[in-house]
Amino acid sequence: MAVLCSGGLDSVVLAADLATTAFVHPIYVTSGLAWEREEQAMLERALAAFPDRSHLAPLHVLKASVRDVYASTHWALTGTPPAYDTPDEDVYLVGRNVVLLGKAAVYCAIQKISRIALGPLAGNPFPDATPEFYAAMAHALSLGLAHRIAIETPYRHLHKADVIRRGQQVGAPMNLTMSCMNPVGGVHCGACSKCRERHDAFVEAIGKDPTIYALSRKA
């Protein structure tokens, strides 16, 4: 099974969770976004810290740049993400899952891997994160690659606090995850909406947020 891993809480916990029962091939897709260098470095540390790596393949990194389709002034390229209290809709990246799944599926077809898992959560407002999209994408990829591709979203009914609780159960290295669109020297910025989501979820799940932020947030 392939797991699309961004290095964030959701995908790292998902990979650790699935690795308890299946052999997991973690995939990271670089698209030329501002935070990817630090995100990928954190993901590599997280995978190395899994409590049991016997069901974990080495990280495979794919390239699928969006720099030739997004404007050069796009916030995801310049590293100027929406502010702390902005809604999820403001961080929509057009075609994000189309790009990730398309490139990952080609790799999976060549490697004879038939299942791709990723970690969208309940309440995801984006058009490329619906059950209808994933079903249609799996059908199209299976046809176009002449190789059955199943797209699985095991956490689609969970919220981020639920994921943190699950991470505790499976021993996922949640301290080695990066949920930030503008990290500063390997530290969460504390000023973007993804940092807000992370902070609020930790407080809800365990009563405090152990994350270190460049701009400190009190639990």
C-alpha positions, 0 to 999 in steps of 0.5 A: 500500500502506498501512503501519500505523506506530507509530513503533517499530523494526519498523514504521518499518523495514517502511515503509522496506523496502516503500518500496524497491519500492512506494508506501507510505501510512503510517498512524498510529492514535491510541487515547488511549494515554499514549505516543502524543504523543511516539511520533507526533512521533518517527514524523514525524521518522523519515518525514522522514528516509527516504533516499528519499521518492519512494515515500512519501505524507504521514503520515495520522493516524486516531483510534480511542480505546479510552478508553471501553472500557479502565478509567481505571486501565489502565496504557496510559492512566496511563503506568505500564507493566509493568517492565523484566523482565516478559514480553511477555504483560504488555503485551497490549492487548485488541483492539489490532489489531482497532481498528487494522485496522478503522479503517485498512481503512475509510480504505483502502476510501475511498482505493481502497487494497487492501493493509495491511501491519503488523509483528508479529514471530516469537514474538508471543504475542497472539491478534490477531497470528496468521496465522488472525486476519489471514486472517479479518480480511482476509476480514471487512473485504473483505466488509463494505467491499465492497472487497478488503483484503489484510493482509500481515505480511512480518516475521512470521518475523523477530526484532527483531535481524533487523529491525535488520539489515534496517533497516541494509540499507535505510537506515531512520532507526532512531535516530528510532524510539520503542520505549517505553511511557513516554517522557520528553521524547522519550527512551526511559525505559529502565525498561519491557519495550519498552525492554528488548526494544530494548536486547537486540535492538541488542546482539544485532544490532550489539554495542551499543545506541546508544539514549539512555535516561532510565535508562541501560542499558549494552550 
